[in-house]
Amino acid sequence: QVQLAESGGALVQSGGSLELSCAASGKEFAIDRYVMFWYRLGSGNQREFVALIAPNGETNYGRDLKYRFVISRDKSKNTMYLQMNNLQPDDTAVYYCNTYQGESEYWGQGTQVTVSP
């Protein structure tokens, strides 16, 4: 069993920055051994892929987010991060971290990011 806990969401003004965290725990679960994802669910109620980081460190981003967002991880803390810069109102959403272990899929409870104009 894997537990994921997001934190760091807040209300921020347009152009501001936030760093989200996703702390992972579970028996023998090491964050650098699995693909870790960030997704978000905005007002359109459609889940949107934000970013991923693979065990080898490769990263990938949704849409044009790579120009403003940076995904990273700290193996020693078993934690993944999402640095978000130049936030815009369209970034307002609940942000979730996600991973797969075998055929099991795990989600955190989400953290709310609200960007005011």
Secondary structure, 3 states (H helix, E strand, C coil): CEEEEEECCCEEECCCCEEEEEEEEECCCCHHHCCEEEEEECCCCCEEEEEEECCCCCEEECCCHHHCEEEEEEHHHCEEEEEECCCCHHHCEEEEEEEEECCEEEECCCEEEEEEC
